[in-house]
Amino acid sequence: MKKAVINAFLGLVALMLAACGTPEKTTDPSTRADATSPAAAAEIAEALLALDNQANAAYLRSDAKFFEEMLSDKFAMREGGRQMDKAAFMKLNAGNKCNVKGWILEDPQMARIDADIYVLSYRGTFDGSCTGPDGKLKIPSPIRAATVWIRAGGTWRAAFHGQDPIFDAKNPPLPAKAKDKKETKKDDKAVPSANIVADPSTAAMMAVEKSVWEAWKAKDAKKLEELMTADLSFQNIYGTYFANRADTLKNWTSPYCDIKSVSVADGSSTMLSPTVGILSRTGTAEGTCNGQNLPPVPIYGTSVYVKKGTRGDWPSA
C-alpha cells in the first residue's frame, strides 16, 4: 500500500508540512514537490500575500462582492474554536463595522502542496476593533494566519483561512470562563453556524493526526520521521516558523518540553479535490515547556492532507 503525504498543519505546537511514509518518486518534473523554481516561488508568494492584504482590507470594510468572487465554493474558515463555511463567513462579515487605525501583514512563508495549491502563512499586527453580531471586540494582535490558495484557470481563490493569536510564553492566556445558559443562548443566536459536512476521510486523517501528537509527546524520532516528508515545515503557537524537516524534528524531540499527555478531537474536514483534503481539529497538551506549565487552553489547528500512490490510500495509525 502506498503511503499518503500530510502537507500542512496549522496549530500543533500551528503550521506543519509532513508525510506518512516516503513520498512516491517521480521523474516527471511538473509533479515534483520542488518543481517551482526559487524565482517562481518568490513571485507566487508575493502575489498571494498581496491577495491576503486585499482580503484583510475587504474584511474590514465588509466587502461582500470581493469575497463572493475570491472565495472558493468549498471555502472553510477557522478562527479560534469557531469554524465557518463560505455562507456563514459571508453572513458574519456582512454585520461587521470596523475601526482600525493600522495593520500590517509580514513574514510570509509559503508551502507548495501541488502545482496549483499553496499555503501562505504570515504574521499579522492590528490596531483597532470591530463591532459584529456578537458585540464590539478588539482585534487580536499579533496573530499568525494561514490561507490555502487554489489556482484554477489562472485565477487564485481562497479555500481555507485560519488564524490564532500568537502565545506569549511569559504571559500565557487564561482558560475561558464558563458561560451561563443565558449567555450561551445569546451567543448562539449572534454567531452564524457552520454548515460543514464531515467527509468520510476525516477519521483516517484524524488517525494520522493523533499519531503525530503521540510521537511528539514521546519524542519518538523514528516515528516522527515516518510521518514527515522531505520538505516538512512547521509553525508553533509562539509564532516561530521552522522551514525544514531537520529543524522541526530537532524542536519536537528536544528536552525543551516535557509532555505528559495529549489529546486530539473535534475533527472536521473538507476535500478540495479527490487527493487534497483539509482537516481542522482541537488539541490539548499537559506538561511543561522551559520549566513552565503549558497554558490550559485548546490548541486549534488545521492540516492539509495529500494522497499519494496509485491507489491513493489514506494511512492508518
CORHUSUL-V105934 format. One line per field, one symbol per residue. ss: DSSP state (A for helix, B for strand, O for the rest). psi: psi as a letter, one per 30 degrees, with the letter a starting at -180 (. if undefined). A space follows every 10 residues. Layout:
ss=???
psi=???
//
This chain:
ss=OOOOBBBBBB OOOOBBOOOO OOOOOOOOAA AOOOOOOAAA AAAAAAAAAA AAAAAAAAAA OOOAAAAAAA BBBBBBBBBO OBBBBAAAAA AAAAOOBBBB BBBBBBBBBB BBBBOOBBBB BBBBBBBBBB BBOOBBBBOO OOBBBBBBBB BBOOBBBBBB BBBBBOOOOO OOOOOOOOOO AAAAAAAAAA OOOOOOOOOO OAAAAAAAAA AAAAAAAAOO AAAAAAOOOO OOOBBOOOOO BBOOAAAAAA AAOOOOBBBB BBBBBBBBBB BOOOOBBBBB BBBBBBBBBO OBBOOOOOBB BBBBBBOOOO OOOOOOO
psi=klllkkfkjj ec.fkkjllj akkkkkfjff fkfgfkleee eeeeeeeeee eeeeeeeeef ghieeeeeef klfgkkkkjb gkkkaeeeee eeefgkjkjk ellkklhkkk kkeafgklkk klkkkkjalk jafglkkkkk kllklkkjkk kkhgkkkkfk kkllkkkjff illlkkkkkl eeeeeeeeee kkklhjkkkf feeeeeeeee eeeeeeefhi eeeeefgklf hklkklfggk kjfleeeeee efglgekjke llkkahkklk kflffklkkk lkllkkalkh fkkkkilkjk lkkjkkklle fhkkll.
//
